[in-house]
Amino acid sequence: MAKECCDTDEKDVQKKGVVNQSENTKDHDHSKDDGHDHEDGEHEEDDEHNHGEEDSDGWKSHWPLLSSLAILLVMLVLEFGFKFKPVFPIDLIIYVIAYLLAGYNVLNLAFRKAKRFDFFNEFFLMSVATIGAFAIGSYSEGVAVMVFYSIGEWFQDSAVSKAKRSIKALLDIRPDEVTVLRNGTTQVIHPNEIQVDEIIQVKAGEKVALDGELNSDAGTFNTAALTGESKPDTKRKGEQVLAGMINLDKVSEIKVKSLFKDSKLSKILEMVQDATARKSQTQLFISRFAKIYTPIVFTLAVAVCFVPYFFADPYIFNVWFYRALVFLVISCPCALVVSIPLGYFGGIGLASKNGILFKGSNFLDVITKVNVVVMDKTGTLTKGVFKVQDVVTKDIDKDELIKLTAAIESNSTHPIAKAVVEYAGDAAKILKAENVEEVSGHGLKGTVDGKNVFAGNVKLLKKFNIEYPAEIDNLVDTVVVIAVNDKYAGYITIADEIKEDAKQAIDEMHKLNIKTVMLSGDKQAVVSKVAQALNIDNAYGDLLPEGKVEKVQALKNEGMHIAFIGDGVNDAPVVALADAGIAMGGLGSDATIETADIVIQNDQPSKIVTAIKIGKITRQIVWQNIIIAMVIKVIVLVLGAGGIATLWEAVIADVGVALLAILNAVRIQRMKL
C-alpha cells in the first residue's frame, strides 16, 4: 500500500495533484531541480507512485493492511493478555504473513530503488529496520513498524487526495455542453465547437460556458466562481458576461467573444494548475534537505551500531543493532516532505476561495516579505467609472465641442474617454474622426469634420505649444482639455469615485507596518486629493508609464520589498518589475493579468491585505510543521541511541509527527478570513 513519499511526494503533490495538467506546466524549470533522485519518465514506470489516487476506493483498497493490523492485534492480545505465545516457527510464519501483507509494496519499491543504487530513501530504511527486527527476534515490533508506517501513508494519501479534490473542483465548474442558436434552431454541443460571434442560450441556473456580451436586454448572474463573491450582478445588453458565471434569471442570450480555450475562466484554471508546479524556496530547501538528511542519518545509524564496539564493555551486538534500527525508523523525513507542499496547496486553495489567484506557491512566500505596497489609482483604488461634471467652452458652441471631443475620444478605450462618449450620447455618432493618433501619456489628436482636434491633458497642449488658461492647472478634478485648429477651445471636468473598501485596505496595511504609495498618470492635484482621503503615505501624479517604472525601481534600490497593484496595460511593466505583481482581474487588462504573480478577481483593494494574511498564515503553519517535526525527531533519535526509546515509540512518534503535520497543513483550507 505504501507509496513513494520522501523523494517523490513533493513532485507528485504538485505535478500530479492537478487533473489535465498542461504541457507547459510540466516543463517548468523549477520542477527539474527539486532535489529528487529519480529520473523523469522512470518515475512513473518504476516507482508507481500516485499519492492519493487509491483513496477513492476507501478502506476496501487497503484490505491487506487491515488484515495485517488484525493479525498483529490478535498476536499481541494472546501474548500480553493471555500469556500465550505460539512456538517457533509458527509465530515466525504468522508474523511473516502479516509483515508481507502490510509491507509488500514497501519492499518492492526498496528493491527497485536498490537496483538503481538508490539506498538513501525511506523504503530502504524501513525495509532494513523491519528485516533487522526479525533478525534479532523482535517479530511483533518489525510488523508494527511496517503496519503503522503504512497506516501513516494511508492518511497521507487521504490528505493529498483532499488537496487534489479542492483544486479539481475548480476544473468541474466549466460546463461540458452549451446551447447555441444556428439557422433558427437550438443545438446542444461542446463549448469548444462554438465560434466567435455565435449566439448561445443560458437557462436559469446554468453556468455560462464562454466569454461574451449579453444579447438580451438584462440578466442577473452569480459571479462566485470568478470573484469569490456570491452576490448577484445585474448585466445590461452589451455588457461583458464571463464563463463560470451562473445565470440567476430567465433565459439569457450571449454573443460569444472568445473561444472556449481563451475564456477568462480557462486562463484562471491554467493559472491554478501552473501554481501547483511552482515551488516556494521553503519547499525547494526541504526537498534538498531530505536528500542530504537521509544519508546522514543512515550513516549515524551505522555508527550507533558499530562505534560502541570500541568503548562499550561488554559490547552486545543485538543491543546496539536494535538501537540503530530505532534510529532508522524515526529518521524518515516524510512528515516534512508531505506536509509542506500540502501547506502551500492549502494556501493556494484558501486564496482561490477568497477570489485571489496565486500563480505559484513561491509567491505565497514573496507576499509575506512585502513592506511597501505601490498602487495605481484608476481602477485599483478608484472605481474607474468616470462621470462628466462640467463643460467649459471658449469661442465655440458647447454642443459642438462635445460632438468634436466625443468623435475623437470614441477611438480610445480609456475610462475617461468612455465617460465623454457616454455623456455625449447620440451626439458621439454624428461625426467621425480620421487620422487619430494616440500621444502616450498625453491624449489623442486627429481630424474631425475637417478640423484638427486635440483632446487630452494639459501636457498635450504644452507639447504642441497651444496656450490655455492658467487656472486649468489648479483644477482638482480630472480635466480633458480640447483644442481645435491649434487653438484652445475649452475643457471637460471628470470625476472618479473611490472604491468603498479602499480606505479599509490602506488602514489595514498600516496596521501591518506596510508603507503605501500611489502612482498615477493623473495630475498631481487629483492624486493628492485621493491620497489625502485614503491616508496614503506618498502619492505621485503626472507619471508616464516609464515614470512609474522609475519610482518602483527607486524603491527597490532602497532595499524595499515591493508589491505593485495595477489594472491597465501601461501597468504591465511595473507589475513585472515588482517583487509581487498584483493585477486587478475583473477590470484589469489581459496583459497585466498575464504579467502579474497574483490576480485579485473582484477588484477589491481589501483583498490585497487578505492575500498578505494568507501568505503569512501559510508560512506560519509550514514553519510550525518544520519545527515540530525536527524537535520531536531529534528527541526520539537521542532517546533511541541511548536505548530509552524502542521501535514501538519510534514508529508511533514518526507516524504521529506526520499525522500532526498533515492535519496542521489541511486546516488552512478551512480557515475563514
Secondary structure, DSSP 8 states (H G I E B T S, - for coil): -----TTTHHHIIIIISSTT--HHHHT-GGGGSSS--S-TTHIIIII---TTGGGGGGGGGGHHHHHHHHHHHHHHIIIIIS-----TTHHHHHHHHHHHHHHHHHHHHHHHHHHTT---SHHHHHHHHHHHHHHTT-HHHHHHHHHHHHHHHHHHHHHHHHHHHHHHHHHTTS-S-EEEEETTEEEEE-GGG--TT-EEEE-TT-B--S-EEE-SSEEEEE-HHHHS--SEEEEETT-EE-TT-EE-SS-EEEEE-S-GGGSHHHHHHHHHHHHTTS--HHHHHHHHHHHHHHHHHHHHHHHHHHGGGGT-SS--HHHHHHHHHHHHHHT--HHHHHHHHHHHHHHHHHHHHTTEEES-HHHHHHHHT--EEEEESBTTTB----EEEEEEESSS-HHHHHHHHHHHHTT--SHHHHHHHHHHGGGGGTS-EEEEEEETTTEEEEEETTEEEEEE-HHHHHHTT----GGGGG--SEEEEEEETTEEEEEEEEE--B-TTHHHHHHHHHHTT-EEEEE-SS-HHHHHHHHHHHT-SEEE-S--HHHHHHHHHHHHHTT--EEEEE-SGGGHHHHHHSSEEEEETTT--HHHHHH-SEEETT--THHHHHHHHHHHHHHHHHHHHHHHHHHHHHHHHHHHHTT-S-HHHHHHHHHHHHHHHHHHHHGGGG---
